[in-house]
Amino acid sequence: MARLPDSLAARPARSGTAMALSLLAAVLAGASVAILALGPRILDTGDIGWMLAGPLGPDPVAYWLAWTFFRSTPWTLPPGLNPAYGLELASAIFYVDVVPLLALALKALRDVVSVEQYWGPWLVACGALQAGLAWRLIGLATCDPLARAAGAALFAFQPMMINRMGGHFALVAHWLLLAGLVLCLRDPAGRRQGLAWTLLLGTAALVNAYLLAMTAALWAADLVARARRAPRLPARAGEAVAVVAAVAFGLWLGGFFSLFGPLEPIGPGYGATGLDLLAPFDPVEWGRLLPALPTLRHWEHGGSYLGAGSFLLLSAGIAALATGGLAWRAALARHAPLVVALLAMLAFAVTNRVAIAGHVIAEVPLPALVQRCADLLRASERFFWPLAYAMLFAAIAAVAARWGGRRAGLLLVGALALQLADIGGGLARYRALVADAPRTPSERLADPFWGEAARRYVRIRAVPAGNLGAHWEEIARFAALHGLATDAIYHSRIDREALGRLRLSVTAALEAGRWEPGTLYVLRDEESLAIVAARFDPARDLLARIDGLTVFAPGWHVR
């Protein structure tokens, strides 16, 4: 990509101050994104009401549950295992998107500081890192302080990132993608490029699988590009070994390898949540300046809208390329591996079911093995993000090279203002969801029975077992608050074979009248209720409907 000839080192001393102020403004703007989206209360690590009251859906509840079980569980090997949350279905914190990077660190500090929720500060930090790394990325194209600050803020106020603050907190770490683009595009590559990639990918392994996959694709592109310029096979091989080892170690820490059988994802598989070709232009709930477009309305929709300010920037970039005679073909050729990687991720995002304006216009059947592998990253629309950020940077680079950094800065200020005007309604909608949530959520299971049950039992089973089954939240919250283990869970992935074995074993035990010692049962279907009703002893056991749940408490009447 083009870079202006000016350098920070060659500018007057006051330019250093201007750059520092530019970076500070960018970081503060980025940090403000989560506050503007969800309100300042998210910074209170003791406030869990905004997560548990339900305005952001079930995912934040699952995060808090996994963290609550995890922080009170003794250390295991690997450290990310979470055995009390799931019993036979338990896996690890990696499969509940709790940001293992923070969960492991805060668990290590649990005797020093008690943290009920860390996701609010995490979201603020992600916004600040997003802007800071965008500032660094834009610095590859221009040294103008205004352009860097305003451009970084535009990168931070992206619906692609902000949309994830509505429940997918780990996925807000788009700064990992920007860091990857910096490493791909900086020229010449730093002498410690391999070390930088090793640290970045090792960190991504402790944040989120989707972001890890995207960042790994960027690393592969950079590795190929450097090998083309200077083969140095031993060094490249050593870097590959180091990166793979760092990723494997990070995944091991988070408990990724705790599941062995076929993994069953929540929701539809690959192909059902692909990128509609009009999705980047469809404002959905995020834009108020542009009309809504007919696109696929699956559960990922709205996560690819770029915003009116971004469209202004991209239009200016196209104009600069068309009128300036810039050597953009040479830039594309120089970064061909990166372009290939970005286009490959775009193709994965579109999936084998190509859609435009809400209509599937082509569908290519996938082999069963390919389908199963792709299902692991089924929410494929997300793979559009790296290309989107690369296009925004390319537009800034083109404008700065054609008309200079100062004019680029003025353009970016206008684009930022337009972006804020466009997405202001979406930000207000998110704030409204959180603002009225009580600081302490109401207790779902209020009958005195539950307090006594918590003293008499050590685990609570939901029958039949299942992921995201009926009443999972009430059961799991009760278990978490009272220190009981439970198989009422919501995990992003579970082992189908383990689930089948658990259902068979529990059903067999109930049919034989073998009540598991220390276990309270919640019966979630008529079949289980009929089995227990035919075999329990009313003089010893309790079978009752309490707070909307069918409860079987073996030995309840025995004192």
FENBELFEN-V309224 format. One line per field, one symbol per residue. ss: DSSP state (~ for helix, > for strand, _ for the rest). Layout:
# FENBELFEN-V309224
ss=???
This chain:
# FENBELFEN-V309224
ss=_______~~~__~~~~~~~~~~~~~~~~~~~~~~~~~~_~~~~_____~~~~_____~~~~~~~~~~~~~~~________>___>_~~~__>~~~~___~~~~~~~~~__________~~~~~~~~~~~~~~~~~~~~______~~~~~~~~~~~~__~~~~~~~~__~~~~__~~~~~~~~~~~_______~~~~~~~~~~~~____~~~~~~~~~~~~~~~~~~~~~___~~~~~~~~~~~~~~~~~~~~~~_~~~____>>>_____________~~~__________________________~~~~~~~~~~~~~~~~~___~~~~~~~_~~~~~~~~~~~~~~~__>>>>__>>>>>____~~~~~~~~____~~~~~~~~~~~~~~~~~~~~~~~~_~~~~~~~~~~~~~~~~~~~~~~~~~~~~~~~____________~~~~~~~~~__>>>>>__>>____~~~~~~~~~~~__>>_>>___>>>~~~~~~~~~~~~~~~~_______>>>>>__~~~~~~~~________>>>>>__>>>>>______
